[in-house]
């Protein structure tokens, strides 16, 4: 059973009873982190990267306005929503908070229903923003890898000996694997015979391919079918060596899943087939 990951909320106030109250309101649905000064808040934010910050304004040494300004001026934290929680209710106070970059305001004493409503609303906005950033990064990575592989490899291969070509393919496979896995955290994933097919498909699909698991055959762990080439169908047909990259990546993952795993190539788009088709078996 997959454990539900609760959004993180950092509650910052120099009065412990205020922190305890907000914790009591939020702890059931959120992972609440506590800080009791502006300096401590900045350290906790750096370590925890919370999803939302509830920030008291009137604190000694470093007040909430200063903390908010520091967060909004840092590219790593500028999009974390900040709710200023304050006993101040004047127009000038809200203007100062807005100038500091605050996203919302709550007036003390905090109303529980209003708090929950504001938090939920800002979480939806942040999740949408995070999704857009992830999609932008995915497309950027996809374009960079394609540009290198499709634009440079065919030219290089025209002047290389067969043994040198194998070395280049090996290096390119390692580059693709490292780039994507670091980006999406798959390096920490336990790759085994139960999930290796899904991992292979996900990897190719992140690059713009359309791969899925085919019917399972008795003697094979899985079959993998690709209807859209991540390197581009026309490019793969002009330079079939690009198909070796796909095979090389799958082979590396098969080796991670089992020392005895073997990958069999049945079809490739680069060789004029209507799809790519691979069979994986464990020895």
C-alpha positions, 0 to 999 in steps of 0.5 A, spaced: 500 500 500 502 506 497 503 511 503 499 518 502 504 524 502 501 530 505 503 537 503 508 540 508 506 547 511 511 551 515 508 555 521 512 561 523 510 564 530 514 567 536 509 565 540 508 557 542 501 557 543 499 560 536 503 555 533 500 550 537 493 552 535 495 552 528 498 545 528 491 543 531 487 546 526 492 543 520 495 536 523 490 532 521 491 533 513 498 536 513 505 535 515 506 541 520 513 544 521 514 549 526 519 555 527 519 560 532 523 566 529 524 568 522 532 566 522 529 559 524 524 559 518 529 560 513 533 555 515 527 550 515 525 552 509 531 551 506 531 544 509 524 542 508 521 546 502 514 546 504 508 547 500 505 553 504 508 558 509 504 561 515 508 567 517 507 571 523 508 578 522 510 581 529 517 577 530 523 580 534 529 581 530 527 579 523 519 580 522 514 576 517 515 582 512 523 581 511 522 573 511 517 574 506 522 578 502 527 574 502 523 568 500 520 571 494 527 574 492 530 567 492 528 563 485 528 556 489 523 559 494 519 565 490 513 560 488 512 557 495 505 561 497 506 565 503 500 567 508 501 572 513 498 571 519 497 578 523 493 582 528 494 588 524 489 589 520 490 596 517 490 598 509 497 600 510 499 593 513 496 589 507 500 594 502 506 592 506 505 585 506 503 585 498 509 589 497 513 584 501 510 578 496 505 575 500 500 571 497 494 571 502 492 574 509 489 572 515 487 576 521 488 573 528 485 570 532 485 565 526 478 562 524 479 555 522 474 554 516 477 561 513 484 558 514 483 551 511 479 554 505 485 559 504 490 553 505 486 549 500 486 554 495 493 556 495 495 549 494 491 548 488 495 554 485 501 551 487 500 544 484 498 547 478 504 551 477 509 545 479 505 541 474 507 546 469 514 547 471 515 539 470 512 539 463 516 545 461 522 541 464 520 535 461 520 538 454 526 542 455 530 535 456 526 532 451 529 537 446 536 537 448 537 530 448 534 529 441 538 535 438 544 532 440 542 525 438 539 526 432 543 532 430 550 530 431 550 522 432 549 521 424 554 526 422 559 523 427 558 516 425 560 517 417 567 517 419 567 512 425 570 505 425 565 499 427 568 499 434 568 506 435 561 506 433 559 501 439 563 506 444 559 512 442 553 508 442 555 506 449 556 513 451 550 516 448 546 510 452 549 512 459 548 520 457 540 519 456 540 514 462 543 519 467 540 525 464 533 522 465 533 518 471 537 524 475 531 529 472 525 524 475 528 520 481 528 513 478 535 512 480 532 511 487 527 506 484 528 499 485 528 496 478 526 489 478 523 484 474 516 486 476 516 493 474 522 493 469 517 493 463 514 499 466 520 503 467 522 502 460 516 504 457 516 511 462 523 512 460 522 512 452 515 516 453 519 521 457 523 522 451 516 523 446 515 516 444 509 512 445 511 505 448 507 500 452 507 493 455 504 488 450 501 481 451 505 477 456 508 471 453 509 464 458 517 464 457 518 472 457 518 477 463 514 482 458 514 484 451 515 492 450 511 495 443 513 502 441 508 505 436 512 512 436 519 513 436 522 518 441 528 520 436 523 521 430 520 516 425 523 519 419 530 520 423 530 513 425 529 510 418 534 515 416 539 513 421 537 506 424 543 506 429 538 510 433 534 504 434 541 501 438 540 507 443 533 504 445 535 497 445 541 499 449 537 503 454 532 497 455 538 492 456 541 496 461 535 496 465 534 489 464 541 488 467 538 492 473 532 488 474 536 481 473 543 479 472 540 473 467 535 478 464 536 478 456 533 482 451 531 480 444 529 485 438 524 483 434 522 489 430 524 496 430 522 502 426 529 504 424 529 497 420 522 499 416 518 495 421 511 498 423 513 499 430 519 497 435 518 490 439 522 487 444 522 481 448 525 481 455 526 474 459 530 472 465 535 467 463 
